[in-house]
Amino acid sequence: MAVVRTFALLSIGAVALFMPFDLRTSPPEVLGPLVLVYALHVLPAASVLVLTIKLRTARRPERLAPLLVLTQALAADLYLVVSPGRAVLVAAALTCLLVSSSVLFAWAPWRVASLAAAAGAGFAITGTLARVPDVPFVLAFGVVLIGGAVAVACSNVLAGFRGELAAREQELQTLSRQLMSAQEEERRRLSRELHDELGQSLTAVSAYLWLAQRDLPAGADGARERVTEARRLVAKTLGEMRELSQLLCPPILALQGLVASLEAQLEAFRDRHGVATRFTVSGVSERLPADVETALYRITQEALTNVARHARAHAVKVGLVADDLELRLQIDDDGVGVPVRHGKAVATGTGLLGISERARALGGTVSISSRQGTHLCVRVPRTPTPARRAAAERRRAHATSRRIAPAAASILGSAILVPK
C-alpha cells in the first residue's frame, strides 16, 4: 500500500511542478485541452491516494497499480495530441513512468515488457494521428524504446535480487526453525535431568539428613537444629528445581493441551508476581498441532516475562481465539508500554525478536501497539481444510446478509410508504 501511495504522490508532484510552467509557455488555444489532460493525469492518482488512506485494511492494494500506470500513460498520449511539438518531453515522461513502475512495484520482466510494448504502441499511434514531424517523432520514439529496454533490464535485475533474497530468507527461516527445535529438545533434556537425576539426589540427601537427625543423641540440640535447617534448605531447593523443570518443559502442555497449560501458566504468574490475570478462549475445541501449541505457549511465556521485568503492570489479559482460517493470541497489559517511534511501537530486545521468529516460523504475523499499556497480537494461519473453508464461507454469507437486510428493509419500506 505504501508503494502505491508513493507512486500516486510522485504523479501528483510532477503535475504540480510542470503544470504552471507548461500553461504559461503554451499557446492560448491549447490551454483548455491541457487543463483536461492534467486533470486526467491527477484524478486517478488522487483517487488511488484517497483509497489507500481510507482503506487502511484493504487487501491486495497493489491491484490498483496497473490501472494507475495505464491512466498515466494514456494522459501522456493525450498530451502528445494536444502538444505535438513536445514529443521528446512525452517520451521522457513515458520512460520515467516505465522505469519507476518496474522499480517501485517490483513487477516481473514479462509484465514490464508488456507495459513497455503497450506504451510504445500507444506513442506510435498517437504520434501518427497527431502528425508529429518525422525527426522529433523518430527521436522521441527511440527514447521510448530505450526507456522500455532499461525498464525491462531493471526488472530483470531486481527479479534476480528478489530471488536471491527470498532464498536467503528461506534459509534463515529454516535455520531459525532448526534452532528453536534444538532449543526445545535441549529444554526437554535439561528438564529430565533436573527431575530424574538431581531430584533423586536431593531426595536422597534429605533422607540421609533425616536419618542423621534421628540418630543424634538427646543432648545435641545445636546439631539437630543445623540438620533441620539443612533439610529445610534441601526441600526448598527441590521445590525450586521442580518448578524450573516444569518451566523448561511443562508436562501439562503435552498431556492436556494449550488451553490448560495457559491457564496453569497464568495462575502461576499471578501467584509469583502478584499481577491480576484473566484468560479468555473462544473457538478452540480440539487439540492443536504440537508445534503450534509449543510456539504459542513459549510466546505467552516470553510476553509474561517481559511484563514482569519491564511493564510494572497491575493486570494482564490473555485471549486465544480460533476460527476456520487463523489462530489469534492477544496479550494486553496496563503497564508503561513500549517505546514508540513515528506513532508505532518499536520492538526492542531479544524477547520480542524471539516472539517474532516463532510466529514467522508458523507463517504468522506479530503486531505490537502501545497505548495505555502494551498490546501484543499474534496471528497464525490454520490449515484450510474443506470443512473450514465451507464454514468460513457460510459465516461470510451470513454476515453479508445481516448487513444487506436492514438496507433492503429500509428500501422496501420507503417503496411501500411512497403514495401512488
Secondary structure in CASP SS format (residue, H / E / C, confidence):
PFRMAT SS
TARGET T0000
AUTHOR 0000-0000-0000
METHOD secondary structure of the structure
MODEL  1
M C 1.00
A H 1.00
V H 1.00
V H 1.00
R H 1.00
T H 1.00
F H 1.00
A H 1.00
L H 1.00
L H 1.00
S H 1.00
I H 1.00
G H 1.00
A H 1.00
V H 1.00
A H 1.00
L H 1.00
F H 1.00
M H 1.00
P H 1.00
F H 1.00
D H 1.00
L H 1.00
R H 1.00
T H 1.00
S C 1.00
P C 1.00
P H 1.00
E H 1.00
V H 1.00
L H 1.00
G H 1.00
P H 1.00
L H 1.00
V H 1.00
L H 1.00
V H 1.00
Y H 1.00
A H 1.00
L H 1.00
H H 1.00
V H 1.00
L H 1.00
P H 1.00
A H 1.00
A H 1.00
S H 1.00
V H 1.00
L H 1.00
V H 1.00
L H 1.00
T H 1.00
I H 1.00
K H 1.00
L C 1.00
R C 1.00
T C 1.00
A C 1.00
R C 1.00
R C 1.00
P H 1.00
E H 1.00
R H 1.00
L H 1.00
A H 1.00
P H 1.00
L H 1.00
L H 1.00
V H 1.00
L H 1.00
T H 1.00
Q H 1.00
A H 1.00
L H 1.00
A H 1.00
A H 1.00
D H 1.00
L H 1.00
Y H 1.00
L H 1.00
V H 1.00
V H 1.00
S C 1.00
P H 1.00
G H 1.00
R H 1.00
A H 1.00
V H 1.00
L H 1.00
V H 1.00
A H 1.00
A H 1.00
A H 1.00
L H 1.00
T H 1.00
C H 1.00
L H 1.00
L H 1.00
V H 1.00
S H 1.00
S H 1.00
S H 1.00
V H 1.00
L H 1.00
F C 1.00
A C 1.00
W C 1.00
A C 1.00
P H 1.00
W H 1.00
R H 1.00
V H 1.00
A H 1.00
S H 1.00
L H 1.00
A H 1.00
A H 1.00
A H 1.00
A H 1.00
G H 1.00
A H 1.00
G H 1.00
F H 1.00
A H 1.00
I H 1.00
T H 1.00
G H 1.00
T H 1.00
L H 1.00
A H 1.00
R C 1.00
V C 1.00
P C 1.00
D H 1.00
V H 1.00
P H 1.00
F H 1.00
V H 1.00
L H 1.00
A H 1.00
F H 1.00
G H 1.00
V H 1.00
V H 1.00
L H 1.00
I H 1.00
G H 1.00
G H 1.00
A H 1.00
V H 1.00
A H 1.00
V H 1.00
A H 1.00
C H 1.00
S H 1.00
N H 1.00
V H 1.00
L H 1.00
A H 1.00
G H 1.00
F H 1.00
R H 1.00
G H 1.00
E H 1.00
L H 1.00
A H 1.00
A H 1.00
R H 1.00
E H 1.00
Q H 1.00
E H 1.00
L H 1.00
Q H 1.00
T H 1.00
L H 1.00
S H 1.00
R H 1.00
Q H 1.00
L H 1.00
M H 1.00
S H 1.00
A H 1.00
Q H 1.00
E H 1.00
E H 1.00
E H 1.00
R H 1.00
R H 1.00
R H 1.00
L H 1.00
S H 1.00
R H 1.00
E H 1.00
L H 1.00
H H 1.00
D H 1.00
E H 1.00
L H 1.00
G H 1.00
Q H 1.00
S H 1.00
L H 1.00
T H 1.00
A H 1.00
V H 1.00
S H 1.00
A H 1.00
Y H 1.00
L H 1.00
W H 1.00
L H 1.00
A H 1.00
Q H 1.00
R H 1.00
D H 1.00
L C 1.00
P C 1.00
A C 1.00
G C 1.00
A C 1.00
D H 1.00
G H 1.00
A H 1.00
R H 1.00
E H 1.00
R H 1.00
V H 1.00
T H 1.00
E H 1.00
A H 1.00
R H 1.00
R H 1.00
L H 1.00
V H 1.00
A H 1.00
K H 1.00
T H 1.00
L H 1.00
G H 1.00
E H 1.00
M H 1.00
R H 1.00
E H 1.00
L H 1.00
S H 1.00
Q H 1.00
L H 1.00
L H 1.00
C C 1.00
P C 1.00
P H 1.00
I H 1.00
L H 1.00
A H 1.00
L H 1.00
Q H 1.00
G C 1.00
L H 1.00
V H 1.00
A H 1.00
S H 1.00
L H 1.00
E H 1.00
A H 1.00
Q H 1.00
L H 1.00
E H 1.00
A H 1.00
F H 1.00
R H 1.00
D H 1.00
R H 1.00
H H 1.00
G C 1.00
V C 1.00
A E 1.00
T E 1.00
R E 1.00
F E 1.00
T E 1.00
V E 1.00
S E 1.00
G C 1.00
V C 1.00
S C 1.00
E C 1.00
R C 1.00
L C 1.00
P C 1.00
A H 1.00
D H 1.00
V H 1.00
E H 1.00
T H 1.00
A H 1.00
L H 1.00
Y H 1.00
R H 1.00
I H 1.00
T H 1.00
Q H 1.00
E H 1.00
A H 1.00
L H 1.00
T H 1.00
N H 1.00
V H 1.00
A H 1.00
R H 1.00
H H 1.00
A H 1.00
R C 1.00
A C 1.00
H C 1.00
A E 1.00
V E 1.00
K E 1.00
V E 1.00
G E 1.00
L E 1.00
V E 1.00
A E 1.00
D C 1.00
D C 1.00
L C 1.00
E E 1.00
L E 1.00
R E 1.00
L E 1.00
Q E 1.00
I E 1.00
D E 1.00
D E 1.00
D C 1.00
G C 1.00
V C 1.00
G C 1.00
V C 1.00
P C 1.00
V E 1.00
R E 1.00
H C 1.00
G C 1.00
K E 1.00
A E 1.00
V C 1.00
A C 1.00
T C 1.00
G C 1.00
T H 1.00
G H 1.00
L H 1.00
L H 1.00
G H 1.00
I H 1.00
S H 1.00
E H 1.00
R H 1.00
A H 1.00
R H 1.00
A H 1.00
L C 1.00
G C 1.00
G C 1.00
T E 1.00
V E 1.00
S E 1.00
I E 1.00
S E 1.00
S E 1.00
R C 1.00
Q C 1.00
G C 1.00
T E 1.00
H E 1.00
L E 1.00
C E 1.00
V E 1.00
R E 1.00
V E 1.00
P E 1.00
R C 1.00
T C 1.00
P C 1.00
T C 1.00
P H 1.00
A H 1.00
R H 1.00
R H 1.00
A H 1.00
A H 1.00
A H 1.00
E H 1.00
R H 1.00
R H 1.00
R H 1.00
A H 1.00
H H 1.00
A H 1.00
T H 1.00
S H 1.00
R H 1.00
R H 1.00
I H 1.00
A H 1.00
P H 1.00
A H 1.00
A H 1.00
A H 1.00
S H 1.00
I H 1.00
L H 1.00
G H 1.00
S H 1.00
A H 1.00
I H 1.00
L H 1.00
V C 1.00
P C 1.00
K C 1.00
END
